[in-house]
Amino acid sequence: MKRVGRAAGVPRLHAHLLRHTFATNYLVKEVGDPLRLQQILGHTSLEMVRHYVAMASVQQNLLERRASPMDRFAAEQSSPRHARRVQPKRQKSLRLVR
């Protein structure tokens, strides 16, 4: 598994990472509910599933923020590519007339 992970560019690939990814995506993509996830993963209590629900809600918030038109607009406005260059005003040189 480690060799496959390195080849794929995932340096710390392990079975539990795949399990966590599955559980989080299961909840984020609303494939099923936490009780069904508990059955699939073989947990005896909902305590561990509660961790996956918390991770899924964070992931969902990140996805929604990325998809929000206002957040995209704000990100574009704050990026250096779209920032206007403001040149300092030149001061007129003063000549002293004698």
Gaussian input, Z-matrix of N, CA and C with variables (Angstrom, degrees):
# hf/3-21g

backbone

0 1
 N
 C     1     B1
 C     2     B2     1     A1
 N     3     B3     2     A2     1     D1
 C     4     B4     3     A3     2     D2
 C     5     B5     4     A4     3     D3
 N     6     B6     5     A5     4     D4
 C     7     B7     6     A6     5     D5
 C     8     B8     7     A7     6     D6
 N     9     B9     8     A8     7     D7
 C    10    B10     9     A9     8     D8
 C    11    B11    10    A10     9     D9
 N    12    B12    11    A11    10    D10
 C    13    B13    12    A12    11    D11
 C    14    B14    13    A13    12    D12
 N    15    B15    14    A14    13    D13
 C    16    B16    15    A15    14    D14
 C    17    B17    16    A16    15    D15
 N    18    B18    17    A17    16    D16
 C    19    B19    18    A18    17    D17
 C    20    B20    19    A19    18    D18
 N    21    B21    20    A20    19    D19
 C    22    B22    21    A21    20    D20
 C    23    B23    22    A22    21    D21
 N    24    B24    23    A23    22    D22
 C    25    B25    24    A24    23    D23
 C    26    B26    25    A25    24    D24
 N    27    B27    26    A26    25    D25
 C    28    B28    27    A27    26    D26
 C    29    B29    28    A28    27    D27
 N    30    B30    29    A29    28    D28
 C    31    B31    30    A30    29    D29
 C    32    B32    31    A31    30    D30
 N    33    B33    32    A32    31    D31
 C    34    B34    33    A33    32    D32
 C    35    B35    34    A34    33    D33
 N    36    B36    35    A35    34    D34
 C    37    B37    36    A36    35    D35
 C    38    B38    37    A37    36    D36
 N    39    B39    38    A38    37    D37
 C    40    B40    39    A39    38    D38
 C    41    B41    40    A40    39    D39
 N    42    B42    41    A41    40    D40
 C    43    B43    42    A42    41    D41
 C    44    B44    43    A43    42    D42
 N    45    B45    44    A44    43    D43
 C    46    B46    45    A45    44    D44
 C    47    B47    46    A46    45    D45
 N    48    B48    47    A47    46    D46
 C    49    B49    48    A48    47    D47
 C    50    B50    49    A49    48    D48
 N    51    B51    50    A50    49    D49
 C    52    B52    51    A51    50    D50
 C    53    B53    52    A52    51    D51
 N    54    B54    53    A53    52    D52
 C    55    B55    54    A54    53    D53
 C    56    B56    55    A55    54    D54
 N    57    B57    56    A56    55    D55
 C    58    B58    57    A57    56    D56
 C    59    B59    58    A58    57    D57
 N    60    B60    59    A59    58    D58
 C    61    B61    60    A60    59    D59
 C    62    B62    61    A61    60    D60
 N    63    B63    62    A62    61    D61
 C    64    B64    63    A63    62    D62
 C    65    B65    64    A64    63    D63
 N    66    B66    65    A65    64    D64
 C    67    B67    66    A66    65    D65
 C    68    B68    67    A67    66    D66
 N    69    B69    68    A68    67    D67
 C    70    B70    69    A69    68    D68
 C    71    B71    70    A70    69    D69
 N    72    B72    71    A71    70    D70
 C    73    B73    72    A72    71    D71
 C    74    B74    73    A73    72    D72
 N    75    B75    74    A74    73    D73
 C    76    B76    75    A75    74    D74
 C    77    B77    76    A76    75    D75
 N    78    B78    77    A77    76    D76
 C    79    B79    78    A78    77    D77
 C    80    B80    79    A79    78    D78
 N    81    B81    80    A80    79    D79
 C    82    B82    81    A81    80    D80
 C    83    B83    82    A82    81    D81
 N    84    B84    83    A83    82    D82
 C    85    B85    84    A84    83    D83
 C    86    B86    85    A85    84    D84
 N    87    B87    86    A86    85    D85
 C    88    B88    87    A87    86    D86
 C    89    B89    88    A88    87    D87
 N    90    B90    89    A89    88    D88
 C    91    B91    90    A90    89    D89
 C    92    B92    91    A91    90    D90
 N    93    B93    92    A92    91    D91
 C    94    B94    93    A93    92    D92
 C    95    B95    94    A94    93    D93
 N    96    B96    95    A95    94    D94
 C    97    B97    96    A96    95    D95
 C    98    B98    97    A97    96    D96
 N    99    B99    98    A98    97    D97
 C   100   B100    99    A99    98    D98
 C   101   B101   100   A100    99    D99
 N   102   B102   101   A101   100   D100
 C   103   B103   102   A102   101   D101
 C   104   B104   103   A103   102   D102
 N   105   B105   104   A104   103   D103
 C   106   B106   105   A105   104   D104
 C   107   B107   106   A106   105   D105
 N   108   B108   107   A107   106   D106
 C   109   B109   108   A108   107   D107
 C   110   B110   109   A109   108   D108
 N   111   B111   110   A110   109   D109
 C   112   B112   111   A111   110   D110
 C   113   B113   112   A112   111   D111
 N   114   B114   113   A113   112   D112
 C   115   B115   114   A114   113   D113
 C   116   B116   115   A115   114   D114
 N   117   B117   116   A116   115   D115
 C   118   B118   117   A117   116   D116
 C   119   B119   118   A118   117   D117
 N   120   B120   119   A119   118   D118
 C   121   B121   120   A120   119   D119
 C   122   B122   121   A121   120   D120
 N   123   B123   122   A122   121   D121
 C   124   B124   123   A123   122   D122
 C   125   B125   124   A124   123   D123
 N   126   B126   125   A125   124   D124
 C   127   B127   126   A126   125   D125
 C   128   B128   127   A127   126   D126
 N   129   B129   128   A128   127   D127
 C   130   B130   129   A129   128   D128
 C   131   B131   130   A130   129   D129
 N   132   B132   131   A131   130   D130
 C   133   B133   132   A132   131   D131
 C   134   B134   133   A133   132   D132
 N   135   B135   134   A134   133   D133
 C   136   B136   135   A135   134   D134
 C   137   B137   136   A136   135   D135
 N   138   B138   137   A137   136   D136
 C   139   B139   138   A138   137   D137
 C   140   B140   139   A139   138   D138
 N   141   B141   140   A140   139   D139
 C   142   B142   141   A141   140   D140
 C   143   B143   142   A142   141   D141
 N   144   B144   143   A143   142   D142
 C   145   B145   144   A144   143   D143
 C   146   B146   145   A145   144   D144
 N   147   B147   146   A146   145   D145
 C   148   B148   147   A147   146   D146
 C   149   B149   148   A148   147   D147
 N   150   B150   149   A149   148   D148
 C   151   B151   150   A150   149   D149
 C   152   B152   151   A151   150   D150
 N   153   B153   152   A152   151   D151
 C   154   B154   153   A153   152   D152
 C   155   B155   154   A154   153   D153
 N   156   B156   155   A155   154   D154
 C   157   B157   156   A156   155   D155
 C   158   B158   157   A157   156   D156
 N   159   B159   158   A158   157   D157
 C   160   B160   159   A159   158   D158
 C   161   B161   160   A160   159   D159
 N   162   B162   161   A161   160   D160
 C   163   B163   162   A162   161   D161
 C   164   B164   163   A163   162   D162
 N   165   B165   164   A164   163   D163
 C   166   B166   165   A165   164   D164
 C   167   B167   166   A166   165   D165
 N   168   B168   167   A167   166   D166
 C   169   B169   168   A168   167   D167
 C   170   B170   169   A169   168   D168
 N   171   B171   170   A170   169   D169
 C   172   B172   171   A171   170   D170
 C   173   B173   172   A172   171   D171
 N   174   B174   173   A173   172   D172
 C   175   B175   174   A174   173   D173
 C   176   B176   175   A175   174   D174
 N   177   B177   176   A176   175   D175
 C   178   B178   177   A177   176   D176
 C   179   B179   178   A178   177   D177
 N   180   B180   179   A179   178   D178
 C   181   B181   180   A180   179   D179
 C   182   B182   181   A181   180   D180
 N   183   B183   182   A182   181   D181
 C   184   B184   183   A183   182   D182
 C   185   B185   184   A184   183   D183
 N   186   B186   185   A185   184   D184
 C   187   B187   186   A186   185   D185
 C   188   B188   187   A187   186   D186
 N   189   B189   188   A188   187   D187
 C   190   B190   189   A189   188   D188
 C   191   B191   190   A190   189   D189
 N   192   B192   191   A191   190   D190
 C   193   B193   192   A192   191   D191
 C   194   B194   193   A193   192   D192
 N   195   B195   194   A194   193   D193
 C   196   B196   195   A195   194   D194
 C   197   B197   196   A196   195   D195
 N   198   B198   197   A197   196   D196
 C   199   B199   198   A198   197   D197
 C   200   B200   199   A199   198   D198
 N   201   B201   200   A200   199   D199
 C   202   B202   201   A201   200   D200
 C   203   B203   202   A202   201   D201
 N   204   B204   203   A203   202   D202
 C   205   B205   204   A204   203   D203
 C   206   B206   205   A205   204   D204
 N   207   B207   206   A206   205   D205
 C   208   B208   207   A207   206   D206
 C   209   B209   208   A208   207   D207
 N   210   B210   209   A209   208   D208
 C   211   B211   210   A210   209   D209
 C   212   B212   211   A211   210   D210
 N   213   B213   212   A212   211   D211
 C   214   B214   213   A213   212   D212
 C   215   B215   214   A214   213   D213
 N   216   B216   215   A215   214   D214
 C   217   B217   216   A216   215   D215
 C   218   B218   217   A217   216   D216
 N   219   B219   218   A218   217   D217
 C   220   B220   219   A219   218   D218
 C   221   B221   220   A220   219   D219
 N   222   B222   221   A221   220   D220
 C   223   B223   222   A222   221   D221
 C   224   B224   223   A223   222   D222
 N   225   B225   224   A224   223   D223
 C   226   B226   225   A225   224   D224
 C   227   B227   226   A226   225   D225
 N   228   B228   227   A227   226   D226
 C   229   B229   228   A228   227   D227
 C   230   B230   229   A229   228   D228
 N   231   B231   230   A230   229   D229
 C   232   B232   231   A231   230   D230
 C   233   B233   232   A232   231   D231
 N   234   B234   233   A233   232   D232
 C   235   B235   234   A234   233   D233
 C   236   B236   235   A235   234   D234
 N   237   B237   236   A236   235   D235
 C   238   B238   237   A237   236   D236
 C   239   B239   238   A238   237   D237
 N   240   B240   239   A239   238   D238
 C   241   B241   240   A240   239   D239
 C   242   B242   241   A241   240   D240
 N   243   B243   242   A242   241   D241
 C   244   B244   243   A243   242   D242
 C   245   B245   244   A244   243   D243
 N   246   B246   245   A245   244   D244
 C   247   B247   246   A246   245   D245
 C   248   B248   247   A247   246   D246
 N   249   B249   248   A248   247   D247
 C   250   B250   249   A249   248   D248
 C   251   B251   250   A250   249   D249
 N   252   B252   251   A251   250   D250
 C   253   B253   252   A252   251   D251
 C   254   B254   253   A253   252   D252
 N   255   B255   254   A254   253   D253
 C   256   B256   255   A255   254   D254
 C   257   B257   256   A256   255   D255
 N   258   B258   257   A257   256   D256
 C   259   B259   258   A258   257   D257
 C   260   B260   259   A259   258   D258
 N   261   B261   260   A260   259   D259
 C   262   B262   261   A261   260   D260
 C   263   B263   262   A262   261   D261
 N   264   B264   263   A263   262   D262
 C   265   B265   264   A264   263   D263
 C   266   B266   265   A265   264   D264
 N   267   B267   266   A266   265   D265
 C   268   B268   267   A267   266   D266
 C   269   B269   268   A268   267   D267
 N   270   B270   269   A269   268   D268
 C   271   B271   270   A270   269   D269
 C   272   B272   271   A271   270   D270
 N   273   B273   272   A272   271   D271
 C   274   B274   273   A273   272   D272
 C   275   B275   274   A274   273   D273
 N   276   B276   275   A275   274   D274
 C   277   B277   276   A276   275   D275
 C   278   B278   277   A277   276   D276
 N   279   B279   278   A278   277   D277
 C   280   B280   279   A279   278   D278
 C   281   B281   280   A280   279   D279
 N   282   B282   281   A281   280   D280
 C   283   B283   282   A282   281   D281
 C   284   B284   283   A283   282   D282
 N   285   B285   284   A284   283   D283
 C   286   B286   285   A285   284   D284
 C   287   B287   286   A286   285   D285
 N   288   B288   287   A287   286   D286
 C   289   B289   288   A288   287   D287
 C   290   B290   289   A289   288   D288
 N   291   B291   290   A290   289   D289
 C   292   B292   291   A291   290   D290
 C   293   B293   292   A292   291   D291

   B1=1.4471
   B2=1.5342
   B3=1.3277
   B4=1.4680
   B5=1.5215
   B6=1.3305
   B7=1.4629
   B8=1.5347
   B9=1.3112
   B10=1.4634
   B11=1.5267
   B12=1.3376
   B13=1.4619
   B14=1.5134
   B15=1.3169
   B16=1.4781
   B17=1.5250
   B18=1.3356
   B19=1.4664
   B20=1.5309
   B21=1.3353
   B22=1.4670
   B23=1.5231
   B24=1.3318
   B25=1.4597
   B26=1.5154
   B27=1.3289
   B28=1.4656
   B29=1.5287
   B30=1.3329
   B31=1.4634
   B32=1.5322
   B33=1.3130
   B34=1.4686
   B35=1.5200
   B36=1.3137
   B37=1.4565
   B38=1.5270
   B39=1.3164
   B40=1.4596
   B41=1.5201
   B42=1.3199
   B43=1.4591
   B44=1.5300
   B45=1.3129
   B46=1.4713
   B47=1.5282
   B48=1.3184
   B49=1.4645
   B50=1.5288
   B51=1.3244
   B52=1.4655
   B53=1.5224
   B54=1.3241
   B55=1.4742
   B56=1.5288
   B57=1.3385
   B58=1.4695
   B59=1.5274
   B60=1.3352
   B61=1.4593
   B62=1.5221
   B63=1.3290
   B64=1.4616
   B65=1.5269
   B66=1.3346
   B67=1.4660
   B68=1.5270
   B69=1.3186
   B70=1.4637
   B71=1.5237
   B72=1.3354
   B73=1.4680
   B74=1.5235
   B75=1.3081
   B76=1.4661
   B77=1.5249
   B78=1.3185
   B79=1.4719
   B80=1.5261
   B81=1.3347
   B82=1.4703
   B83=1.5181
   B84=1.3190
   B85=1.4720
   B86=1.5139
   B87=1.3280
   B88=1.4665
   B89=1.5290
   B90=1.3299
   B91=1.4564
   B92=1.5258
   B93=1.3096
   B94=1.4545
   B95=1.5141
   B96=1.3158
   B97=1.4591
   B98=1.5306
   B99=1.3317
   B100=1.4686
   B101=1.5301
   B102=1.3210
   B103=1.4667
   B104=1.5280
   B105=1.3168
   B106=1.4724
   B107=1.5276
   B108=1.3139
   B109=1.4668
   B110=1.5185
   B111=1.3109
   B112=1.4714
   B113=1.5272
   B114=1.3139
   B115=1.4573
   B116=1.5283
   B117=1.3211
   B118=1.4674
   B119=1.5249
   B120=1.3315
   B121=1.4617
   B122=1.5227
   B123=1.3140
   B124=1.4567
   B125=1.5178
   B126=1.3287
   B127=1.4630
   B128=1.5245
   B129=1.3373
   B130=1.4656
   B131=1.5250
   B132=1.3288
   B133=1.4678
   B134=1.5294
   B135=1.2991
   B136=1.4695
   B137=1.5295
   B138=1.3030
   B139=1.4725
   B140=1.5336
   B141=1.3279
   B142=1.4658
   B143=1.5245
   B144=1.3096
   B145=1.4643
   B146=1.5263
   B147=1.3220
   B148=1.4639
   B149=1.5339
   B150=1.3274
   B151=1.4725
   B152=1.5304
   B153=1.3327
   B154=1.4663
   B155=1.5239
   B156=1.3105
   B157=1.4731
   B158=1.5292
   B159=1.3246
   B160=1.4677
   B161=1.5246
   B162=1.3321
   B163=1.4678
   B164=1.5237
   B165=1.3181
   B166=1.4633
   B167=1.5235
   B168=1.3328
   B169=1.4634
   B170=1.5211
   B171=1.3275
   B172=1.4674
   B173=1.5232
   B174=1.3335
   B175=1.4637
   B176=1.5250
   B177=1.3099
   B178=1.4638
   B179=1.5244
   B180=1.3279
   B181=1.4660
   B182=1.5202
   B183=1.3274
   B184=1.4610
   B185=1.5276
   B186=1.3214
   B187=1.4600
   B188=1.5210
   B189=1.3195
   B190=1.4627
   B191=1.5136
   B192=1.3172
   B193=1.4652
   B194=1.5187
   B195=1.3360
   B196=1.4504
   B197=1.5243
   B198=1.3242
   B199=1.4546
   B200=1.5284
   B201=1.3188
   B202=1.4506
   B203=1.5309
   B204=1.3242
   B205=1.4669
   B206=1.5281
   B207=1.3236
   B208=1.4736
   B209=1.5273
   B210=1.3188
   B211=1.4636
   B212=1.5237
   B213=1.3368
   B214=1.4698
   B215=1.5293
   B216=1.3271
   B217=1.4594
   B218=1.5315
   B219=1.3295
   B220=1.4664
   B221=1.5220
   B222=1.3258
   B223=1.4657
   B224=1.5184
   B225=1.3350
   B226=1.4632
   B227=1.5165
   B228=1.3125
   B229=1.4627
   B230=1.5138
   B231=1.3312
   B232=1.4576
   B233=1.5193
   B234=1.3389
   B235=1.4626
   B236=1.5259
   B237=1.3199
   B238=1.4652
   B239=1.5193
   B240=1.3195
   B241=1.4583
   B242=1.5166
   B243=1.3389
   B244=1.4643
   B245=1.5275
   B246=1.2802
   B247=1.4627
   B248=1.5309
   B249=1.3089
   B250=1.4574
   B251=1.5072
   B252=1.2953
   B253=1.4671
   B254=1.5142
   B255=1.2703
   B256=1.4560
   B257=1.5143
   B258=1.3058
   B259=1.4574
   B260=1.5189
   B261=1.3072
   B262=1.4652
   B263=1.5232
   B264=1.3259
   B265=1.4621
   B266=1.5186
   B267=1.3145
   B268=1.4613
   B269=1.5208
   B270=1.2679
   B271=1.4597
   B272=1.5173
   B273=1.3107
   B274=1.4570
   B275=1.5232
   B276=1.2902
   B277=1.4668
   B278=1.5289
   B279=1.2803
   B280=1.4715
   B281=1.5027
   B282=1.3179
   B283=1.4654
   B284=1.5179
   B285=1.2147
   B286=1.4530
   B287=1.5187
   B288=1.2747
   B289=1.4587
   B290=1.4993
   B291=1.3146
   B292=1.4732
   B293=1.4752
   A1=109.83
   A2=118.24
   A3=120.65
   A4=111.17
   A5=116.51
   A6=120.73
   A7=109.99
   A8=117.24
   A9=121.47
   A10=109.94
   A11=116.88
   A12=120.88
   A13=112.58
   A14=116.33
   A15=119.58
   A16=110.67
   A17=116.51
   A18=120.39
   A19=111.08
   A20=116.49
   A21=120.84
   A22=112.56
   A23=116.83
   A24=119.99
   A25=113.64
   A26=116.83
   A27=122.20
   A28=106.10
   A29=117.19
   A30=119.65
   A31=114.87
   A32=118.64
   A33=120.35
   A34=111.60
   A35=116.87
   A36=120.99
   A37=109.65
   A38=115.76
   A39=121.31
   A40=108.21
   A41=116.39
   A42=121.46
   A43=112.33
   A44=116.83
   A45=118.50
   A46=112.03
   A47=116.87
   A48=119.55
   A49=109.80
   A50=116.62
   A51=119.72
   A52=110.95
   A53=116.37
   A54=121.25
   A55=110.92
   A56=116.26
   A57=120.62
   A58=110.85
   A59=116.15
   A60=120.03
   A61=110.69
   A62=116.35
   A63=120.12
   A64=110.49
   A65=116.53
   A66=120.29
   A67=111.38
   A68=116.65
   A69=120.26
   A70=110.77
   A71=116.27
   A72=119.33
   A73=111.73
   A74=117.24
   A75=121.89
   A76=110.24
   A77=115.49
   A78=119.46
   A79=112.44
   A80=117.32
   A81=120.23
   A82=110.75
   A83=116.13
   A84=119.78
   A85=112.41
   A86=115.59
   A87=123.21
   A88=112.21
   A89=115.46
   A90=121.03
   A91=109.65
   A92=115.33
   A93=119.78
   A94=110.92
   A95=115.49
   A96=120.40
   A97=110.41
   A98=117.41
   A99=121.17
   A100=113.97
   A101=118.26
   A102=119.25
   A103=111.27
   A104=115.90
   A105=119.38
   A106=110.00
   A107=117.48
   A108=121.11
   A109=110.32
   A110=116.76
   A111=120.88
   A112=110.00
   A113=117.13
   A114=121.09
   A115=111.52
   A116=117.09
   A117=121.18
   A118=110.32
   A119=116.55
   A120=120.42
   A121=112.76
   A122=117.16
   A123=120.51
   A124=114.74
   A125=116.88
   A126=119.92
   A127=109.69
   A128=115.37
   A129=118.80
   A130=111.98
   A131=116.85
   A132=119.56
   A133=109.40
   A134=114.57
   A135=119.82
   A136=112.53
   A137=118.04
   A138=121.19
   A139=111.74
   A140=116.84
   A141=118.90
   A142=111.35
   A143=116.21
   A144=119.94
   A145=109.74
   A146=116.71
   A147=120.86
   A148=110.86
   A149=117.45
   A150=120.89
   A151=110.49
   A152=115.47
   A153=118.85
   A154=110.98
   A155=117.33
   A156=120.90
   A157=109.67
   A158=116.84
   A159=120.39
   A160=110.60
   A161=116.86
   A162=119.80
   A163=110.92
   A164=116.47
   A165=120.68
   A166=111.24
   A167=117.71
   A168=119.21
   A169=110.94
   A170=117.67
   A171=120.52
   A172=109.39
   A173=116.38
   A174=120.94
   A175=111.09
   A176=116.86
   A177=121.12
   A178=110.94
   A179=117.31
   A180=120.78
   A181=111.02
   A182=116.95
   A183=120.29
   A184=111.06
   A185=116.71
   A186=120.29
   A187=111.36
   A188=116.81
   A189=120.19
   A190=111.54
   A191=116.47
   A192=120.00
   A193=109.90
   A194=116.45
   A195=120.26
   A196=111.13
   A197=116.99
   A198=121.39
   A199=113.04
   A200=117.59
   A201=121.13
   A202=110.96
   A203=118.05
   A204=120.24
   A205=112.85
   A206=117.34
   A207=119.20
   A208=110.95
   A209=117.34
   A210=119.22
   A211=110.80
   A212=116.90
   A213=119.11
   A214=110.12
   A215=116.36
   A216=120.52
   A217=110.42
   A218=116.08
   A219=120.08
   A220=110.85
   A221=116.90
   A222=120.12
   A223=110.78
   A224=116.25
   A225=119.64
   A226=110.87
   A227=116.82
   A228=120.51
   A229=112.10
   A230=116.97
   A231=119.62
   A232=112.92
   A233=117.37
   A234=118.79
   A235=109.24
   A236=117.06
   A237=120.49
   A238=112.91
   A239=117.50
   A240=121.04
   A241=110.97
   A242=116.93
   A243=120.86
   A244=112.99
   A245=116.41
   A246=118.75
   A247=109.61
   A248=115.33
   A249=119.41
   A250=108.62
   A251=113.43
   A252=117.25
   A253=108.26
   A254=114.95
   A255=120.27
   A256=106.80
   A257=114.36
   A258=119.93
   A259=108.98
   A260=115.99
   A261=117.22
   A262=109.90
   A263=115.58
   A264=119.77
   A265=108.93
   A266=112.99
   A267=118.08
   A268=109.17
   A269=113.37
   A270=117.07
   A271=108.04
   A272=115.15
   A273=119.03
   A274=107.93
   A275=112.93
   A276=115.80
   A277=108.19
   A278=114.76
   A279=120.18
   A280=109.52
   A281=114.61
   A282=118.81
   A283=108.07
   A284=112.24
   A285=116.55
   A286=109.23
   A287=115.24
   A288=120.69
   A289=108.11
   A290=115.30
   A291=119.15
   A292=111.83
   D1=-39.25
   D2=-179.75
   D3=-63.31
   D4=-39.62
   D5=-179.48
   D6=-64.76
   D7=-43.61
   D8=178.29
   D9=-63.47
   D10=-41.12
   D11=178.54
   D12=-61.30
   D13=-44.88
   D14=178.67
   D15=-63.41
   D16=-40.98
   D17=179.77
   D18=-64.39
   D19=-31.58
   D20=-179.67
   D21=-87.66
   D22=-4.44
   D23=-179.52
   D24=85.11
   D25=16.80
   D26=176.91
   D27=-113.00
   D28=96.20
   D29=-171.04
   D30=-66.00
   D31=-29.06
   D32=-175.98
   D33=-114.32
   D34=46.00
   D35=-179.82
   D36=-76.01
   D37=128.16
   D38=176.22
   D39=-150.07
   D40=166.64
   D41=-173.89
   D42=-58.65
   D43=-39.42
   D44=-178.93
   D45=-67.52
   D46=-32.04
   D47=176.32
   D48=-63.07
   D49=-41.48
   D50=177.07
   D51=-64.26
   D52=-39.36
   D53=178.58
   D54=-63.52
   D55=-45.58
   D56=179.20
   D57=-64.50
   D58=-41.24
   D59=179.57
   D60=-62.99
   D61=-44.04
   D62=177.92
   D63=-59.38
   D64=-49.03
   D65=-176.21
   D66=-62.46
   D67=-42.90
   D68=-179.57
   D69=-65.23
   D70=-46.99
   D71=179.52
   D72=-64.72
   D73=-34.50
   D74=177.98
   D75=-58.05
   D76=-40.93
   D77=-179.20
   D78=-82.49
   D79=-39.67
   D80=-178.23
   D81=-64.64
   D82=-43.58
   D83=-177.75
   D84=-84.31
   D85=6.94
   D86=175.59
   D87=53.13
   D88=42.93
   D89=176.02
   D90=-71.13
   D91=-37.91
   D92=-179.50
   D93=-156.56
   D94=-174.59
   D95=-177.18
   D96=-103.43
   D97=168.02
   D98=-178.24
   D99=-59.04
   D100=-33.80
   D101=179.44
   D102=-65.41
   D103=-41.14
   D104=177.70
   D105=-67.22
   D106=-39.05
   D107=177.17
   D108=-61.09
   D109=-40.12
   D110=177.24
   D111=-58.12
   D112=-43.44
   D113=179.24
   D114=-66.05
   D115=-43.01
   D116=-178.66
   D117=-62.75
   D118=-44.58
   D119=-176.69
   D120=-80.45
   D121=-15.34
   D122=177.91
   D123=80.94
   D124=23.57
   D125=177.72
   D126=-79.05
   D127=142.68
   D128=179.47
   D129=-84.51
   D130=-21.38
   D131=179.09
   D132=-129.94
   D133=166.45
   D134=178.50
   D135=-82.91
   D136=-2.29
   D137=-176.60
   D138=-58.39
   D139=-48.79
   D140=-179.83
   D141=-69.91
   D142=-35.63
   D143=178.24
   D144=-63.66
   D145=-30.39
   D146=177.81
   D147=-60.63
   D148=-35.01
   D149=176.62
   D150=-64.42
   D151=-41.73
   D152=178.46
   D153=-65.42
   D154=-36.51
   D155=177.96
   D156=-63.65
   D157=-41.42
   D158=178.54
   D159=-64.47
   D160=-44.64
   D161=178.59
   D162=-63.76
   D163=-39.00
   D164=-179.84
   D165=-65.93
   D166=-37.36
   D167=180.00
   D168=-68.77
   D169=-36.64
   D170=175.94
   D171=-64.81
   D172=-46.21
   D173=178.72
   D174=-60.45
   D175=-41.83
   D176=179.68
   D177=-63.67
   D178=-41.44
   D179=177.85
   D180=-61.61
   D181=-40.86
   D182=178.58
   D183=-64.89
   D184=-41.25
   D185=178.82
   D186=-65.69
   D187=-42.17
   D188=179.40
   D189=-66.01
   D190=-38.47
   D191=179.62
   D192=-64.93
   D193=-39.63
   D194=179.31
   D195=-67.48
   D196=-30.69
   D197=-176.79
   D198=-87.83
   D199=-13.54
   D200=-177.06
   D201=-70.62
   D202=127.02
   D203=179.39
   D204=-60.14
   D205=-37.65
   D206=-179.81
   D207=-68.19
   D208=-38.98
   D209=178.51
   D210=-67.17
   D211=-38.62
   D212=177.00
   D213=-64.19
   D214=-41.38
   D215=179.46
   D216=-62.66
   D217=-45.23
   D218=179.78
   D219=-63.34
   D220=-39.34
   D221=179.42
   D222=-65.75
   D223=-39.56
   D224=178.54
   D225=-64.79
   D226=-40.63
   D227=-178.06
   D228=-68.23
   D229=-29.88
   D230=-177.38
   D231=-91.45
   D232=-7.56
   D233=-178.81
   D234=-75.68
   D235=147.14
   D236=-178.35
   D237=-62.91
   D238=-25.93
   D239=-179.10
   D240=-63.75
   D241=-35.37
   D242=-177.34
   D243=-97.04
   D244=-4.93
   D245=-177.84
   D246=-71.68
   D247=137.14
   D248=177.17
   D249=-81.65
   D250=142.19
   D251=175.26
   D252=-84.59
   D253=127.94
   D254=178.78
   D255=-107.03
   D256=114.93
   D257=179.90
   D258=-87.24
   D259=137.11
   D260=176.08
   D261=-65.58
   D262=144.94
   D263=179.87
   D264=-70.48
   D265=139.66
   D266=177.25
   D267=-79.47
   D268=137.54
   D269=175.61
   D270=-90.19
   D271=136.71
   D272=178.40
   D273=-70.58
   D274=135.52
   D275=178.66
   D276=-74.31
   D277=134.08
   D278=-179.47
   D279=-95.14
   D280=129.55
   D281=175.51
   D282=-103.78
   D283=131.71
   D284=175.34
   D285=-85.65
   D286=124.83
   D287=179.56
   D288=-97.61
   D289=127.07
   D290=178.92
   D291=-104.78

